[in-house]
Amino acid sequence: MVLSLKDLIKKIENSPTSFYIWLCTFLGIITARILMENWLDGMVSRTGNYFFHHVAYTLFFFLLTYLILLGLLIKNLKIKIKIASNVLIWGYLIIIFPPLIDFILFKDKLYLSFYGVYSLAEMPRRFFTFFGDSPDFGVTYGVRFEIAMAVIALGIYGYLKTKSKIRGLFLALQTYIILFVLGTSPSWATIAVKGFSKGFMQVKDMDIVQLFFTSARLFSRETGNYTNALSIKISLVYAVLLAGLIILGLFFYYKDKFISFLKNSRPVQLIYHAGLLFVGMGLGISLTEINWDFSFFNFISFLNIVIAISLAWLASVVFNDIFDKKIDKVTNDKRPLIVGDFRQDEYITIGVVLFAFSILYAALINPKIALLLLAYQMLAWLYSAWPLRLKRFTFLSTFISALASLLVIFAGFILVTFSQDIIEFPKRIFWLMLFSLTLALPIKDLKDIKGDKLDGVATIPVVFGEYWGKIIIGSGIFLSYFLSVILLNESRLLLWAIIVGGLSFWVVTSSGENKKISNRNLIWWVMGLVIIYLAVLIKLVVF
C-alpha cells in the first residue's frame, strides 16, 4: 500500500507541466468551484458587479493560499518548485467539493458558509476544537472537511518525503495554522485595525461584522451590499497580501532574475506614474470638495490602485524592451533581454501576467479605472510595436506618451470624485498637462541617441542632433513652466516659473557624458525641479 502510494506520488511529482499548463489547470479548478456554488444555488440571477467580485475573491483567496502552501512545502521538504506545484495542483481538486458536502449534509436547513467570526479571546478555543460548534454558520462541514483533508494529506506527504513522523506532524500542524488563520482572516484584520483604539481583547464579533459585512465604500464609490460586501472588502486585502507574497517569493527563489527585472523597471518612471496619480487625486479632492474618510478600506484601495498602475507601467516596459532590442544592444546593453537574464518567451509571459493583473487590480476598485489602464496599455503597444511603432515619428511619439500620462491622472481624478467621471476635470489643466508633457517628455530620448538613429527612430535629438536637440527640449520644458502661469491664470507663479524653468533649461543643455549631470541621470534632476515647482504651486494656489 505504502509502496503504491509512493509510486502514485512520484508520478504526480513528475507530471509534465509548464506555466501555461499550470495556469489553465488552476483556472479550470477555480471555474469548477464557482460553477459548483452557482449550480447548487439554482443558478439564480446575479448582477455583473456581484459576479465579478465573487470570482475575484475566489481567485485571490485560493491563489494566495496556494502560494503560501507552495512556500511551506519547499521550505520544509527542500523540494523543487515544480514538484511542490504538481503535488498542490492535484490536491487542489478538493476545493471543488465543500459546497456539495454542505448541500448534502444540510439538505433543506439554512446554512451560511464563509469565515469564522471570532474575537481574540475566542480564538484559542476555536483553534483547539477545530472551529468549535455552529457548523451551519461560518466554517461549515464542507470547509472543515476541506481543511482536514489538506492537513492530513500534506502531513502524510511530509512523512513519506522525510521518513520522519515528527516532521510530517509538524508540516500538518503548520498547514492547519495557515488554513485556520486564512479561515478567520476577517477577524484578524478587524483585530489589527480596531485593536489599537478599542483594545485588542475588546474587539468583538459585532465589530468584525460592521467592518466587513456592511456595504463597501471605496473613496467616493459605493459598491456592494450585505450579500457581497465581504467578497469585495476581503478581496482588496488579499490582493495587497498577494502582491507582497509574490515579491517575497520572487526575491527568495528567483533572486537574480528578480533583481535584474527590478533594476530595469525605470524607478524614475514608477515615481513619475505615482506622481501622476497623486496629481489626479489632488485635483479631484480640491475641485469637487468631496468629503470622504481616509478609512482602512480607502487605504487598501489606494494601495491596490498604486499596484495596478505600477504593473501597467512594468508591462509596457516589457513589451517596449522586446521591440527595442536593436536599440538596447547599442545604448542599453545591460537590459535583461540583452544580457540573457530572460528568454524572450519568459519575458512575454511576464508582460502578459503584469498586464492582466494591472487590469484586475484596478477593476477591484473601479471598472472605469480598469478601462483607463487598458487604454494606457493599448497606447503603449501602439507606441512600441510594429506595424505602427509610433515612437519612430518626431513629436507624435511624445504626444502618445503625454496621452498615456493623462490617463493615469484621470484615474486618480475618477478615484476620488463623487461622479466618478472627468466631466468636472478642468479643461485648462487638461491642455496644460497635454502641452507640457508633450514638450517635456523628449528628455527621455537623450540617452538613446545612437540606438534610435540606428533603428530609424526619429526623436528630437536624432533629427536635430544632440546639441540642438537639448536646446529644443530645454526650451520646451521652460515653455511648459511659462504655460502654467498663463493657463492657471496665476501671476504669483511667474517668478518661480522663470527661476525653475531657467534652471531646467540649464540642466538639460549642460548635461553630457562623463559629467555629474549625464544624459542618463538628467531626468532625476529635472524631476527634482518639477517637484519644487509643484510644491510652490500647491502652496500658492491651494493654501
Secondary structure, DSSP 8 states (H G I E B T S, - for coil): -HHHHHHHHHHHHT----HHHHHHHHHHHHHHHHHHHHHHTT-----HHHHHHHHHHHHHHHHHHHHHHHHHHHHHH---HHHHHHHHHHHGGGGGSHHHHHHHHHTTS--EES-----TTTHHHHHHTTT-S-TTEES-HHHHHHHHHHHHHHHHHHHHHHS-HHHHHHHHHHHHHHHHHHHTHHHHHHHHHHHHHH-GGG--HHHHHHHHSS-EEETTEEE--TTTHHHHHHHHHHHHHHHHHHHHHHHHHSHHHHHHHHHTT-HHHHHHHHHHHHHHHHHHHHHH-------HHHHHHHHHHHHHHHHHHHHHHHHHHHHTHHHHHHH-TTSHHHHTSS-HHHHHHHHHHHHHHHHHHHHHH-HHHHHHHHHHHHHHHHHHSTTT-GGGSTTHHHHHHHHHHHHHHHHHHHHH-TT-SSTTS-HHHHHHHHHHHHHHGGGGGGGGHHHHHHHT---HHHHHHHHHHHHHHHHHHHHHHHHHHHHTT-GGGHHHHHHHHHHHHHHHHH--TTSSS-TTTHHHHHHHHHHHHHHHHIIIII-
